[in-house]
Amino acid sequence: MAVKTTASGKMDKRTKEYKELKERLAKARAAKSKSKTKSAQPTLKKTKSGKVDKRTKEGKAICERMAKARKAQNSLANRIKRLFR
Amino acid sequence: MKTSPNTIASLLAACIWADGEYAEVERITADEVAEAFGIPEKEFDKYMTAASVEIKNLTPEAATTYAVKHAQKVEPEETGEVYQAIMQMMLCDGVLTAGEIYNLLAMAEALDIDRESAILMLCDMVKNEPELEVSFENDDSE
């Protein structure tokens, strides 16, 4: 079954095929949510620190400068204010 | 905040456990969290130090159990704010790695935050913190 597309290449939402596809997806989602069981909690694991090596003096200094700058700019407080308050 | 400072500190300590040590950069970030949540910095530092000592030598499974136990004590309406603090602590080195995303999603699950919202909040943070680097380097367990 070929899916008809619009001139811009997107699926044509007016077609029967599109409507059927949407219904199938909805059914699949409903079935999945019904059968969904709570998965086991993923275990935390040790991480490395990307490009900045916090074990070196220079790496530590870079991280501290950045953390101080974030604190001075109220980075966390601003995000919380913008998203939740 | 209705959630106790001890609970918040314990969750942040779990992030520090994953990251190695309670270094100066983590202390600065903990101060920032305390300030954002209106908790006296000295009081919060005491909770942080105690929690860091408590969790320091735990196995990954025990650290996860510890995080989940404390995540359940977070007031449901404050999980998003606490998750923001966790992101701030987890990414205080200024680099976002695959391992950190794994741990962030584990913490989100412990807080009962759905994966989609957790990823959106992370995207929002990356968008608003231009100095934050994204690393594709392998950071499998040490």
Backbone of each chain as ProteinMPNN parsed JSONL, in Angstrom:
{"seq_chain_A": "MAVKTTASGKMDKRTKEYKELKERLAKARAAKSKSKTKSAQPTLKKTKSGKVDKRTKEGKAICERMAKARKAQNSLANRIKRLFR", "coords_chain_A": {"N_chain_A": [[0.852, -1.198, 0.0], [0.797, 1.985, -1.068], [1.775, 5.019, 0.363], [0.178, 8.049, 0.142], [1.54, 11.171, -0.618], [1.914, 14.683, 0.093], [2.58, 17.668, -1.865], [4.772, 18.721, -0.588], [6.033, 16.548, 0.381], [5.176, 15.404, 2.723], [3.028, 13.138, 4.612], [-0.195, 12.62, 3.242], [-2.795, 13.782, 4.955], [-5.467, 13.556, 4.458], [-6.144, 11.214, 3.259], [-7.451, 7.81, 3.073], [-5.654, 5.843, 3.744], [-3.86, 7.109, 5.456], [-5.527, 7.668, 7.582], [-6.134, 5.084, 8.411], [-3.634, 4.159, 9.14], [-3.073, 5.815, 11.277], [-5.027, 4.967, 13.052], [-4.159, 2.342, 13.506], [-1.726, 2.829, 14.762], [-2.622, 4.095, 17.06], [-4.039, 2.003, 18.24], [-1.963, 0.225, 18.683], [-0.444, 1.681, 20.5], [-2.25, 1.817, 22.623], [-2.463, -0.903, 23.267], [0.14, -1.409, 24.028], [0.427, 0.235, 26.235], [-1.364, -0.986, 27.938], [-0.238, -3.504, 28.382], [2.058, -2.789, 29.533], [4.514, -3.189, 31.901], [5.997, -2.178, 34.942], [9.308, -1.375, 34.467], [12.515, -2.631, 35.58], [14.382, -0.622, 37.871], [16.887, 1.369, 36.45], [20.348, 0.884, 37.128], [22.514, 3.072, 38.859], [25.604, 4.338, 37.597], [29.209, 4.65, 37.654], [30.768, 7.579, 36.349], [32.824, 9.143, 33.825], [34.588, 12.236, 33.346], [34.113, 13.571, 30.671], [35.766, 15.798, 28.489], [37.012, 17.469, 30.286], [39.279, 16.895, 32.712], [38.765, 16.257, 35.882], [40.53, 15.457, 37.748], [42.927, 16.664, 37.445], [44.841, 19.605, 38.303], [44.392, 21.831, 36.689], [42.035, 21.119, 35.379], [40.289, 20.99, 37.538], [40.315, 23.676, 38.313], [39.148, 24.898, 36.097], [36.561, 23.803, 36.138], [35.685, 24.792, 38.608], [35.689, 27.553, 38.165], [33.703, 27.726, 36.201], [31.506, 26.77, 37.619], [31.285, 28.717, 39.59], [30.658, 30.903, 38.002], [28.182, 30.106, 36.995], [26.751, 30.061, 39.363], [26.869, 32.74, 40.095], [25.335, 33.819, 38.12], [22.865, 32.935, 38.796], [21.93, 30.586, 37.641], [20.573, 28.045, 38.081], [18.434, 28.812, 39.775], [17.094, 30.61, 38.12], [16.266, 28.953, 36.048], [14.503, 27.243, 37.386], [12.612, 29.064, 38.247], [11.633, 29.96, 35.797], [10.534, 27.625, 34.708], [8.876, 26.403, 36.631], [7.623, 28.189, 38.43]], "CA_chain_A": [[0.0, 0.0, 0.0], [1.624, 3.2, -1.161], [1.246, 6.139, 1.149], [0.158, 9.267, -0.683], [2.188, 12.328, 0.029], [1.576, 16.012, -0.44], [3.657, 18.228, -2.697], [5.955, 18.983, 0.245], [6.648, 15.28, 0.766], [4.598, 14.882, 3.964], [1.9, 12.244, 4.369], [-1.46, 13.315, 3.006], [-3.659, 13.418, 6.085], [-6.862, 13.404, 4.032], [-6.356, 9.9, 2.646], [-7.934, 6.688, 3.869], [-4.465, 5.139, 4.237], [-3.319, 7.848, 6.598], [-6.437, 7.481, 8.718], [-5.966, 3.7, 8.88], [-2.327, 4.082, 9.798], [-3.226, 6.494, 12.564], [-5.811, 4.074, 13.915], [-3.294, 1.221, 13.896], [-0.749, 3.322, 15.74], [-3.338, 4.339, 18.312], [-4.326, 0.688, 18.826], [-0.681, -0.325, 19.165], [-0.08, 2.438, 21.72], [-3.155, 1.407, 23.696], [-2.087, -2.267, 23.656], [1.436, -1.349, 24.706], [0.267, 0.813, 27.575], [-2.071, -1.973, 28.763], [0.657, -4.596, 28.764], [3.294, -2.241, 30.087], [4.788, -3.43, 33.317], [7.077, -1.304, 35.421], [10.616, -1.987, 34.242], [13.42, -2.521, 36.734], [15.077, 0.658, 37.971], [18.271, 1.267, 35.978], [21.337, 1.075, 38.197], [23.448, 4.185, 38.669], [26.964, 3.863, 37.334], [30.271, 5.65, 37.744], [30.998, 8.252, 35.072], [34.059, 9.904, 33.665], [34.233, 13.627, 33.09], [34.322, 14.057, 29.316], [37.049, 16.375, 28.101], [37.653, 18.115, 31.42], [39.711, 15.908, 33.686], [38.669, 16.929, 37.184], [41.593, 15.012, 38.655], [44.083, 17.547, 37.309], [44.688, 20.92, 38.917], [43.818, 22.732, 35.682], [40.653, 20.698, 35.177], [39.534, 21.417, 38.728], [40.188, 25.134, 38.276], [38.177, 25.235, 35.039], [35.231, 23.429, 36.643], [35.311, 25.708, 39.694], [35.371, 28.857, 37.548], [32.409, 27.615, 35.531], [30.465, 26.623, 38.65], [31.117, 30.037, 40.22], [29.966, 31.763, 37.031], [26.774, 29.678, 36.969], [26.15, 30.48, 40.631], [26.737, 34.203, 40.042], [24.237, 34.149, 37.197], [21.653, 32.277, 39.312], [21.509, 29.698, 36.554], [19.571, 27.076, 38.536], [17.255, 29.529, 40.288], [16.376, 31.177, 36.972], [15.591, 27.869, 35.321], [13.385, 26.778, 38.209], [11.616, 30.137, 38.2], [11.035, 29.995, 34.455], [9.798, 26.406, 34.392], [7.928, 25.892, 37.638], [6.937, 29.135, 39.326]], "C_chain_A": [[0.884, 1.243, 0.0], [0.979, 4.319, -0.357], [1.316, 7.396, 0.304], [0.798, 10.415, 0.087], [1.742, 13.621, -0.625], [2.764, 16.509, -1.257], [4.933, 18.433, -1.879], [6.614, 17.695, 0.752], [6.094, 14.696, 2.048], [3.426, 13.969, 3.64], [0.62, 13.055, 4.198], [-2.469, 12.872, 4.068], [-5.116, 13.188, 5.697], [-7.158, 12.01, 3.504], [-6.827, 8.849, 3.647], [-6.747, 5.974, 4.525], [-3.903, 5.808, 5.501], [-4.184, 7.606, 7.835], [-6.3, 6.072, 9.31], [-4.66, 3.543, 9.667], [-2.402, 4.685, 11.203], [-3.975, 5.614, 13.563], [-4.957, 2.915, 14.428], [-2.296, 1.647, 14.971], [-1.397, 3.543, 17.105], [-3.626, 3.035, 19.034], [-3.06, 0.094, 19.435], [-0.257, 0.372, 20.461], [-0.919, 1.983, 22.906], [-2.77, 0.02, 24.213], [-0.794, -2.256, 24.462], [1.275, -0.808, 26.129], [-0.462, -0.141, 28.518], [-1.105, -3.021, 29.3], [1.906, -4.11, 29.473], [3.43, -2.562, 31.576], [5.952, -2.55, 33.711], [8.43, -2.004, 35.253], [11.493, -1.794, 35.476], [14.145, -1.185, 36.701], [16.494, 0.511, 37.427], [19.243, 1.597, 37.105], [22.268, 2.241, 37.876], [24.835, 3.622, 38.382], [27.956, 5.01, 37.414], [30.491, 6.267, 36.372], [32.394, 8.849, 35.031], [33.644, 11.318, 33.293], [34.685, 14.108, 31.713], [35.706, 14.613, 29.049], [37.781, 16.994, 29.277], [38.012, 17.043, 32.454], [39.763, 16.581, 35.052], [39.753, 16.485, 38.157], [42.816, 15.914, 38.555], [43.771, 18.902, 37.935], [43.985, 21.884, 37.952], [42.334, 22.425, 35.468], [39.768, 21.164, 36.327], [39.278, 22.915, 38.681], [39.153, 25.569, 37.245], [36.764, 24.984, 35.55], [34.765, 24.421, 37.71], [34.92, 27.081, 39.144], [33.981, 28.813, 36.916], [31.273, 27.534, 36.559], [30.2, 27.955, 39.332], [30.346, 30.976, 39.298], [28.482, 31.412, 36.984], [26.052, 30.164, 38.22], [25.893, 31.991, 40.606], [25.57, 34.622, 39.15], [22.894, 33.574, 37.654], [21.056, 31.323, 38.282], [20.385, 28.747, 36.972], [18.282, 27.776, 38.968], [16.424, 30.092, 39.132], [15.618, 30.104, 36.203], [14.359, 27.397, 36.078], [12.244, 27.799, 38.153], [10.865, 30.127, 36.857], [10.142, 28.778, 34.203], [8.68, 26.044, 35.375], [7.179, 26.933, 38.451], [6.221, 30.235, 38.586]], "O_chain_A": [[1.618, 1.505, 0.953], [-0.234, 4.52, -0.411], [2.381, 7.765, -0.191], [0.598, 10.577, 1.291], [1.255, 13.633, -1.756], [3.808, 15.86, -1.329], [6.039, 18.333, -2.409], [7.621, 17.74, 1.459], [6.492, 13.599, 2.439], [2.887, 14.011, 2.534], [0.383, 14.035, 4.905], [-2.931, 11.731, 4.068], [-5.908, 12.689, 6.497], [-8.324, 11.661, 3.32], [-6.64, 8.965, 4.858], [-6.811, 5.559, 5.683], [-3.529, 5.144, 6.468], [-3.694, 7.379, 8.941], [-6.342, 5.885, 10.526], [-4.607, 2.885, 10.706], [-1.869, 4.139, 12.169], [-3.619, 5.525, 14.738], [-5.011, 2.551, 15.603], [-2.055, 0.934, 15.945], [-0.823, 3.231, 18.149], [-3.488, 2.939, 20.253], [-3.073, -0.458, 20.535], [0.225, -0.269, 21.395], [-0.422, 1.788, 24.015], [-2.747, -0.22, 25.42], [-0.646, -2.987, 25.441], [1.881, -1.301, 27.081], [-0.232, -0.13, 29.728], [-1.132, -3.381, 30.476], [2.713, -4.906, 29.953], [2.56, -2.238, 32.385], [6.798, -2.221, 32.88], [8.668, -3.073, 35.814], [11.247, -0.915, 36.302], [14.481, -0.678, 35.631], [17.236, -0.363, 37.875], [18.988, 2.477, 37.928], [22.747, 2.371, 36.75], [25.19, 2.55, 38.871], [27.598, 6.178, 37.265], [30.414, 5.58, 35.354], [33.049, 9.033, 36.057], [32.485, 11.565, 32.964], [35.558, 14.97, 31.617], [36.708, 13.965, 29.352], [39.011, 17.05, 29.29], [37.133, 16.373, 32.996], [40.667, 17.363, 35.346], [39.892, 17.044, 39.245], [43.65, 15.936, 39.46], [42.613, 19.293, 38.077], [43.105, 22.648, 38.348], [41.498, 23.324, 35.387], [38.659, 21.659, 36.125], [38.173, 23.376, 38.97], [38.377, 26.494, 37.486], [35.882, 25.832, 35.416], [33.607, 24.839, 37.72], [33.95, 27.691, 39.595], [33.186, 29.74, 37.074], [30.221, 28.149, 36.389], [29.054, 28.298, 39.623], [29.495, 31.744, 39.745], [27.628, 32.297, 36.939], [24.908, 30.616, 38.162], [24.841, 32.46, 41.04], [24.912, 35.634, 39.39], [21.892, 33.719, 36.954], [19.842, 31.267, 38.086], [19.362, 28.656, 36.293], [17.184, 27.381, 38.576], [15.194, 30.051, 39.168], [14.486, 30.311, 35.765], [13.301, 27.177, 35.487], [11.073, 27.44, 38.03], [9.643, 30.265, 36.802], [9.105, 28.897, 33.551], [7.669, 25.455, 34.993], [6.191, 26.599, 39.105], [5.604, 31.099, 39.21]]}, "seq_chain_B": "MKTSPNTIASLLAACIWADGEYAEVERITADEVAEAFGIPEKEFDKYMTAASVEIKNLTPEAATTYAVKHAQKVEPEETGEVYQAIMQMMLCDGVLTAGEIYNLLAMAEALDIDRESAILMLCDMVKNEPELEVSFENDDSE", "coords_chain_B": {"N_chain_B": [[10.569, 25.21, 49.964], [8.98, 22.083, 50.386], [10.037, 19.609, 50.548], [12.474, 17.87, 52.434], [15.691, 19.267, 53.347], [17.62, 17.348, 53.817], [16.824, 15.163, 52.287], [17.1, 16.202, 49.689], [19.845, 16.698, 49.696], [20.791, 14.098, 49.967], [20.071, 12.964, 47.525], [21.605, 14.489, 45.8], [24.064, 13.716, 46.678], [24.142, 11.155, 45.714], [24.551, 11.69, 43.051], [27.094, 12.727, 43.198], [28.456, 10.529, 44.096], [28.453, 8.994, 41.766], [30.134, 10.505, 40.302], [32.589, 10.569, 41.497], [34.192, 12.245, 43.659], [33.567, 14.489, 46.48], [34.177, 17.319, 45.559], [35.562, 20.697, 45.279], [34.164, 21.984, 43.224], [31.712, 20.677, 43.293], [30.899, 21.455, 45.805], [30.502, 24.192, 45.445], [28.407, 24.081, 43.65], [26.531, 22.823, 45.253], [26.088, 24.84, 47.095], [24.874, 26.645, 45.414], [22.519, 25.284, 44.835], [21.384, 25.21, 47.383], [20.944, 27.928, 47.794], [19.118, 28.469, 45.717], [16.951, 26.996, 46.609], [16.364, 28.174, 48.959], [17.608, 27.349, 51.304], [19.672, 27.497, 54.18], [23.111, 27.843, 53.466], [25.232, 26.72, 55.007], [23.957, 24.86, 56.625], [22.967, 23.149, 54.674], [25.321, 22.235, 53.582], [26.285, 20.648, 55.633], [24.45, 18.508, 55.595], [25.034, 17.576, 53.058], [27.718, 16.749, 53.282], [27.48, 14.722, 55.197], [25.796, 12.92, 53.846], [27.389, 12.312, 51.654], [29.499, 10.936, 52.825], [28.116, 8.776, 53.795], [27.321, 7.445, 51.467], [29.586, 6.956, 50.047], [31.187, 4.481, 49.807], [29.476, 2.67, 48.654], [28.049, 0.005, 46.634], [27.175, -0.031, 43.087], [24.502, -0.985, 42.954], [23.613, -0.67, 45.584], [23.887, 2.073, 45.832], [22.001, 2.918, 44.032], [19.677, 1.94, 45.226], [19.728, 3.515, 47.489], [19.409, 6.064, 46.32], [16.864, 5.771, 45.173], [15.315, 5.322, 47.438], [15.47, 7.795, 48.746], [14.463, 9.431, 46.749], [11.814, 8.816, 46.761], [10.916, 10.235, 48.884], [10.662, 12.8, 48.103], [8.558, 15.592, 47.689], [5.703, 15.21, 45.65], [4.961, 17.391, 43.975], [7.266, 18.74, 43.733], [9.173, 17.417, 42.316], [10.179, 18.078, 39.783], [11.671, 20.411, 40.272], [13.613, 19.428, 41.994], [14.811, 17.629, 40.275], [15.958, 19.408, 38.505], [17.961, 20.455, 40.116], [19.484, 18.166, 40.459], [20.374, 17.77, 37.849], [21.96, 20.033, 37.637], [23.981, 19.449, 39.457], [24.985, 17.032, 38.441], [26.02, 17.866, 36.036], [27.991, 19.655, 36.641], [30.618, 19.719, 35.925], [30.643, 20.744, 33.473], [30.462, 19.242, 31.191], [28.585, 17.126, 29.194], [27.967, 13.765, 29.165], [27.45, 10.436, 27.776], [27.203, 8.587, 29.848], [26.412, 10.222, 31.938], [23.929, 11.028, 31.053], [22.61, 8.601, 31.167], [22.628, 8.179, 33.944], [21.176, 10.418, 34.747], [18.681, 9.867, 33.645], [18.089, 7.598, 35.086], [17.825, 8.693, 37.63], [15.659, 10.365, 37.134], [13.679, 8.483, 36.693], [13.58, 7.348, 39.216], [12.511, 9.479, 40.556], [10.047, 9.447, 39.541], [9.564, 10.821, 37.202], [8.566, 11.22, 33.898], [10.283, 9.856, 31.048], [10.267, 11.427, 28.734], [9.742, 14.037, 29.638], [11.961, 14.38, 31.251], [14.025, 14.363, 29.376], [13.321, 16.574, 27.864], [13.691, 18.595, 29.763], [16.41, 18.408, 30.108], [17.295, 19.108, 27.536], [16.424, 21.729, 27.555], [18.085, 22.78, 29.515], [20.62, 22.465, 28.326], [20.289, 24.122, 26.154], [20.122, 26.554, 27.4], [22.513, 26.862, 28.68], [25.17, 27.832, 27.418], [27.887, 27.235, 27.681], [28.077, 24.635, 28.262], [29.374, 21.546, 27.36], [28.909, 18.95, 24.943], [29.71, 15.644, 24.975], [30.831, 12.982, 22.989], [32.462, 11.02, 23.628], [33.52, 7.795, 24.776], [32.352, 6.79, 27.863], [32.298, 4.557, 29.561], [31.757, 2.455, 32.454], [34.224, 2.87, 34.983]], "CA_chain_B": [[10.508, 23.793, 49.603], [8.413, 21.2, 51.4], [10.96, 18.463, 50.635], [13.499, 18.185, 53.44], [17.044, 19.478, 52.812], [18.356, 16.085, 53.916], [16.445, 14.351, 51.126], [17.72, 16.81, 48.501], [21.292, 16.469, 49.821], [21.054, 12.673, 49.727], [19.983, 12.724, 46.081], [22.784, 15.11, 45.173], [25.213, 12.874, 47.055], [24.139, 10.021, 44.779], [25.189, 12.195, 41.813], [28.521, 12.871, 43.509], [28.966, 9.152, 44.148], [28.712, 8.57, 40.387], [31.139, 11.379, 39.712], [33.898, 10.371, 42.126], [34.477, 12.814, 44.979], [32.888, 15.742, 46.817], [35.237, 18.304, 45.32], [35.183, 22.097, 45.431], [33.132, 22.344, 42.238], [30.436, 20.157, 43.799], [30.521, 22.292, 46.96], [29.968, 25.457, 44.889], [27.091, 23.755, 43.085], [25.624, 22.557, 46.381], [25.732, 26.167, 47.612], [23.916, 27.228, 44.467], [21.238, 24.576, 45.038], [20.848, 25.69, 48.665], [20.466, 29.301, 47.571], [17.919, 28.404, 44.874], [15.84, 26.412, 47.375], [16.178, 28.936, 50.188], [18.127, 26.599, 52.463], [20.962, 28.069, 54.59], [24.208, 27.095, 52.828], [26.009, 25.935, 55.985], [23.118, 23.722, 57.03], [22.902, 22.23, 53.535], [26.653, 21.628, 53.44], [26.385, 19.569, 56.636], [23.698, 17.366, 55.058], [25.767, 17.065, 51.883], [28.912, 16.032, 53.748], [27.037, 13.487, 55.854], [25.278, 11.997, 52.819], [28.521, 11.867, 50.822], [30.227, 9.927, 53.599], [27.237, 7.608, 53.882], [27.171, 6.759, 50.172], [30.895, 6.858, 49.393], [31.694, 3.145, 49.466], [28.397, 1.756, 48.265], [28.107, -0.606, 45.301], [26.178, 0.617, 42.216], [23.138, -1.411, 43.323], [23.264, -0.043, 46.862], [23.749, 3.513, 45.588], [20.707, 3.087, 43.365], [18.654, 1.735, 46.261], [19.808, 4.716, 48.332], [18.801, 7.171, 45.566], [15.423, 5.51, 45.013], [14.705, 5.494, 48.77], [15.339, 9.23, 49.023], [13.617, 10.038, 45.709], [10.415, 8.601, 47.152], [10.571, 11.194, 49.942], [10.494, 14.134, 47.498], [7.154, 15.96, 47.508], [5.394, 15.002, 44.224], [4.908, 18.633, 43.181], [8.597, 19.359, 43.674], [10.126, 16.516, 41.658], [10.818, 18.797, 38.678], [12.681, 21.318, 40.823], [14.715, 18.6, 42.51], [15.508, 17.094, 39.1], [16.801, 20.506, 37.991], [19.15, 20.506, 40.989], [20.283, 16.97, 40.14], [21.059, 18.06, 36.571], [23.0, 21.042, 37.902], [25.089, 18.762, 40.122], [25.553, 16.016, 37.552], [26.717, 18.497, 34.911], [28.769, 20.788, 37.14], [31.931, 19.745, 35.266], [30.467, 21.448, 32.199], [30.473, 18.314, 30.054], [27.495, 16.151, 29.224], [28.401, 12.509, 28.529], [26.414, 9.394, 27.691], [27.037, 8.014, 31.184], [25.642, 11.154, 32.761], [22.533, 10.944, 30.598], [22.115, 7.335, 31.722], [22.359, 8.392, 35.373], [20.083, 11.399, 34.879], [17.408, 9.183, 33.369], [17.843, 6.705, 36.233], [17.333, 9.55, 38.715], [14.309, 10.813, 36.738], [12.774, 7.35, 36.934], [13.425, 7.229, 40.67], [11.641, 10.589, 40.982], [8.776, 9.248, 38.848], [9.425, 11.797, 36.115], [8.618, 10.418, 32.676], [11.51, 9.993, 30.261], [10.128, 12.525, 27.775], [9.895, 15.305, 30.368], [13.356, 14.455, 31.704], [14.862, 14.725, 28.217], [13.002, 17.966, 27.513], [14.339, 19.475, 30.746], [17.846, 18.383, 29.799], [17.46, 19.936, 26.319], [16.242, 23.121, 27.971], [19.294, 23.196, 30.23], [21.717, 22.573, 27.347], [20.006, 25.302, 25.336], [20.319, 27.776, 28.187], [23.867, 26.895, 29.263], [25.994, 27.711, 26.213], [29.243, 26.736, 27.934], [27.999, 23.183, 28.484], [29.838, 20.77, 26.2], [28.33, 17.621, 24.756], [30.817, 14.762, 24.597], [30.45, 11.671, 22.451], [33.505, 10.07, 24.01], [33.045, 6.655, 25.548], [32.632, 6.888, 29.3], [31.814, 3.348, 30.235], [32.162, 2.341, 33.86], [35.663, 2.792, 35.188]], "C_chain_B": [[9.906, 22.983, 50.752], [9.328, 19.983, 51.602], [12.105, 18.822, 51.585], [14.88, 18.358, 52.791], [17.866, 18.196, 52.822], [18.081, 15.186, 52.712], [17.133, 14.876, 49.866], [19.223, 16.526, 48.517], [21.629, 15.012, 49.52], [21.014, 12.351, 48.24], [21.19, 13.32, 45.355], [24.04, 14.292, 45.484], [25.302, 11.65, 46.139], [24.777, 10.435, 43.452], [26.691, 12.29, 42.022], [29.179, 11.494, 43.562], [29.345, 8.703, 42.732], [29.91, 9.308, 39.805], [32.502, 11.292, 40.41], [34.039, 10.936, 43.516], [33.687, 14.114, 45.205], [33.939, 16.85, 46.764], [34.683, 19.722, 45.431], [34.059, 22.493, 44.451], [31.752, 21.847, 42.677], [29.945, 20.988, 44.995], [29.906, 23.619, 46.482], [28.562, 25.211, 44.35], [26.07, 23.473, 44.192], [25.171, 23.886, 47.007], [24.681, 26.823, 46.715], [22.529, 26.594, 44.639], [20.573, 25.093, 46.319], [20.231, 27.079, 48.49], [19.153, 29.298, 46.775], [16.71, 27.894, 45.65], [15.607, 27.129, 48.71], [16.591, 28.187, 51.445], [19.439, 27.267, 52.88], [22.124, 27.198, 54.097], [24.97, 26.2, 53.799], [25.257, 24.677, 56.398], [23.104, 22.668, 55.912], [24.236, 21.507, 53.35], [26.839, 20.478, 54.433], [25.668, 18.317, 56.137], [24.45, 16.717, 53.905], [26.965, 16.221, 52.315], [28.51, 14.692, 54.362], [26.572, 12.459, 54.819], [26.412, 11.46, 51.952], [29.319, 10.777, 51.522], [29.428, 8.617, 53.604], [27.26, 6.771, 52.596], [28.506, 6.381, 49.528], [31.301, 5.454, 48.927], [30.618, 2.149, 49.047], [28.649, 1.16, 46.874], [27.093, 0.13, 44.419], [24.742, 0.274, 42.611], [22.7, -0.717, 44.613], [23.08, 1.47, 46.699], [22.411, 3.809, 44.923], [19.572, 2.949, 44.373], [18.567, 2.972, 47.154], [19.098, 5.895, 47.628], [17.286, 6.996, 45.463], [14.696, 5.761, 46.343], [14.472, 6.987, 49.052], [14.449, 9.937, 47.991], [12.137, 9.916, 46.085], [9.958, 9.587, 48.233], [10.368, 12.608, 49.395], [8.996, 14.401, 47.309], [6.82, 15.871, 46.014], [5.413, 16.288, 43.39], [6.273, 19.313, 43.049], [9.629, 18.492, 42.933], [10.876, 17.229, 40.522], [11.934, 19.704, 39.174], [13.9, 20.545, 41.343], [15.513, 18.014, 41.338], [16.419, 18.163, 38.48], [18.095, 20.597, 38.802], [20.078, 19.328, 40.702], [21.057, 17.19, 38.839], [22.216, 19.024, 36.803], [24.24, 20.38, 38.52], [25.774, 17.783, 39.161], [26.393, 16.661, 36.452], [27.61, 19.65, 35.358], [30.179, 20.824, 36.56], [31.844, 20.366, 33.879], [30.488, 20.562, 30.975], [29.355, 17.291, 30.226], [27.936, 14.903, 28.46], [27.249, 11.501, 28.522], [26.14, 8.794, 29.074], [26.22, 8.913, 32.087], [24.171, 11.159, 32.354], [21.883, 9.687, 31.175], [21.731, 7.542, 33.191], [21.219, 9.39, 35.597], [18.729, 10.728, 34.651], [17.054, 8.202, 34.49], [17.274, 7.512, 37.4], [15.914, 10.043, 38.405], [13.304, 9.71, 37.028], [12.522, 7.182, 38.429], [12.473, 8.314, 41.201], [10.243, 10.494, 40.357], [8.496, 10.351, 37.821], [9.509, 10.999, 34.821], [9.828, 10.819, 31.836], [11.444, 11.211, 29.324], [10.355, 13.869, 28.471], [11.339, 15.49, 30.815], [14.258, 14.904, 30.563], [14.594, 16.172, 27.811], [13.687, 18.937, 28.473], [15.849, 19.541, 30.503], [18.135, 19.247, 28.566], [17.375, 21.414, 26.683], [17.496, 23.639, 28.666], [20.453, 23.413, 29.247], [21.539, 23.838, 26.508], [20.344, 26.598, 26.081], [21.686, 27.875, 28.853], [24.855, 26.734, 28.113], [27.381, 27.147, 26.45], [29.265, 25.213, 28.15], [28.4, 22.43, 27.211], [29.127, 19.431, 26.143], [29.445, 16.722, 24.239], [30.29, 13.419, 24.11], [31.497, 10.62, 22.803], [32.922, 8.966, 24.878], [33.355, 6.87, 27.03], [31.988, 5.737, 30.058], [32.346, 3.305, 31.654], [33.669, 2.177, 33.989], [36.01, 1.506, 35.885]], "O_chain_B": [[10.26, 23.162, 51.917], [9.382, 19.408, 52.689], [12.634, 19.932, 51.545], [15.201, 17.684, 51.812], [18.705, 17.98, 51.947], [18.984, 14.534, 52.187], [17.678, 14.105, 49.077], [19.807, 16.161, 47.496], [22.646, 14.728, 48.886], [21.821, 11.563, 47.748], [21.721, 12.725, 44.417], [24.953, 14.192, 44.665], [26.393, 11.172, 45.828], [25.458, 9.638, 42.806], [27.47, 11.969, 41.125], [30.318, 11.321, 43.127], [30.405, 8.116, 42.517], [30.607, 8.798, 38.928], [33.469, 11.893, 39.943], [34.009, 10.175, 44.484], [33.209, 14.745, 44.262], [34.503, 17.253, 47.781], [33.488, 19.918, 45.648], [33.138, 23.231, 44.802], [30.746, 22.521, 42.456], [28.745, 21.197, 45.173], [28.922, 24.099, 47.045], [27.65, 26.011, 44.56], [24.9, 23.838, 44.08], [24.013, 24.033, 47.398], [23.74, 27.462, 47.187], [21.507, 27.28, 44.593], [19.375, 25.375, 46.345], [19.136, 27.355, 48.98], [18.208, 30.016, 47.103], [15.579, 28.304, 45.386], [14.747, 26.726, 49.493], [16.005, 28.366, 52.513], [20.255, 27.579, 52.013], [22.125, 25.982, 54.284], [25.316, 25.066, 53.468], [25.827, 23.591, 56.508], [23.213, 21.469, 56.166], [24.275, 20.326, 53.007], [27.466, 19.466, 54.117], [26.193, 17.208, 56.236], [24.503, 15.494, 53.782], [27.199, 15.131, 51.792], [29.122, 13.66, 54.084], [26.912, 11.279, 54.907], [26.401, 10.293, 51.561], [29.76, 9.815, 50.894], [29.972, 7.524, 53.443], [27.221, 5.541, 52.644], [28.551, 5.589, 48.587], [31.711, 5.272, 47.781], [30.83, 0.937, 49.084], [29.365, 1.736, 46.055], [26.236, 0.843, 44.94], [23.868, 1.141, 42.604], [21.571, -0.24, 44.724], [22.223, 2.07, 47.347], [21.77, 4.819, 45.212], [18.627, 3.738, 44.375], [17.479, 3.416, 47.522], [18.307, 6.616, 48.235], [16.526, 7.947, 45.643], [13.608, 6.335, 46.369], [13.41, 7.381, 49.534], [13.768, 10.912, 48.311], [11.325, 10.787, 45.773], [8.761, 9.75, 48.466], [9.954, 13.508, 50.126], [8.261, 13.538, 46.829], [7.568, 16.397, 45.189], [5.832, 16.273, 42.232], [6.42, 20.318, 42.353], [10.819, 18.807, 42.929], [12.071, 17.003, 40.327], [13.009, 19.765, 38.577], [15.046, 20.953, 41.158], [16.738, 17.916, 41.402], [17.508, 17.858, 37.994], [19.178, 20.791, 38.249], [21.301, 19.472, 40.702], [22.234, 16.844, 38.735], [23.302, 18.861, 36.247], [25.376, 20.694, 38.167], [27.002, 17.727, 39.091], [27.368, 16.069, 35.987], [27.951, 20.521, 34.558], [30.871, 21.835, 36.682], [32.855, 20.499, 33.189], [30.526, 21.053, 29.847], [29.214, 16.676, 31.282], [28.24, 14.967, 27.269], [26.223, 11.695, 29.174], [24.991, 8.526, 29.426], [25.431, 8.437, 32.904], [23.282, 11.279, 33.197], [20.735, 9.721, 31.618], [20.654, 7.135, 33.626], [20.408, 9.233, 36.51], [17.763, 10.986, 35.369], [15.881, 7.998, 34.804], [16.349, 7.064, 38.077], [15.072, 10.128, 39.298], [12.215, 9.965, 37.542], [11.4, 6.909, 38.855], [11.735, 8.097, 42.162], [9.376, 11.334, 40.603], [7.352, 10.75, 37.606], [10.42, 10.189, 34.654], [10.322, 11.945, 31.904], [12.429, 11.928, 29.146], [11.069, 14.73, 27.957], [11.881, 16.595, 30.769], [15.15, 15.729, 30.758], [15.516, 16.907, 27.459], [14.201, 19.974, 28.054], [16.476, 20.587, 30.671], [19.094, 20.019, 28.551], [18.145, 22.238, 26.19], [17.921, 24.773, 28.447], [21.17, 24.411, 29.326], [22.505, 24.532, 26.192], [20.784, 27.585, 25.492], [21.982, 28.868, 29.518], [25.331, 25.628, 27.855], [27.999, 26.628, 25.52], [30.328, 24.595, 28.211], [27.84, 22.649, 26.137], [28.785, 18.852, 27.174], [30.049, 16.996, 23.202], [29.424, 12.806, 24.734], [31.432, 9.481, 22.339], [31.959, 9.175, 25.616], [34.506, 7.107, 27.397], [31.256, 5.915, 31.031], [33.275, 4.033, 32.005], [34.305, 1.453, 33.222], [37.183, 1.245, 36.153]]}, "name": "protein", "num_of_chains": 2, "seq": "MAVKTTASGKMDKRTKEYKELKERLAKARAAKSKSKTKSAQPTLKKTKSGKVDKRTKEGKAICERMAKARKAQNSLANRIKRLFRMKTSPNTIASLLAACIWADGEYAEVERITADEVAEAFGIPEKEFDKYMTAASVEIKNLTPEAATTYAVKHAQKVEPEETGEVYQAIMQMMLCDGVLTAGEIYNLLAMAEALDIDRESAILMLCDMVKNEPELEVSFENDDSE"}
